[in-house]
Amino acid sequence: MAEFLLSVWHDEDYDAPADVDFDSEDIQRLHSQVGAFNEELQASGAWVFAGGLMPGSTATVVKNTDGEVSMTDGPYAESKEIMGGFWVIDVPDLDTALDWARKGSAACEGPVEVRPFQGG
């Protein structure tokens, strides 16, 4: 078995939970789809861990260079794309990970990047 990171990407930063209308049809649909995907992943035994992330504007980048520590606000990558969440799965091979990513992408209606962990 090998572990893979399935990361969910958004084209731009998104609203903090306090600013989201959880009663909207779009949010309700996505919540239902991702919930069903999570249940299927857990039932299969491939689920290791998953989590949604707060907006990139809440990030702090910590950099230690030769004992000098600096901290800056915001995501590290200067990009319009932002990681919004992820799953860690344990599956037999890359093809199986790609199958799960296909389902995850459909559930969250966005791109999902698949990356193996080192040593797996």
Protein Blocks (a to p, Z undefined) as FASTA:
>chain_A
ZZdddddddfbdcddfklpcfkbmklmmmmmmmmmmmmmmmmnopambdcddddfklpcc
dddeehiacddedjfbdcfbdcfbdcddddfblklmmmmmmmmmmmnopacdddddehZZ
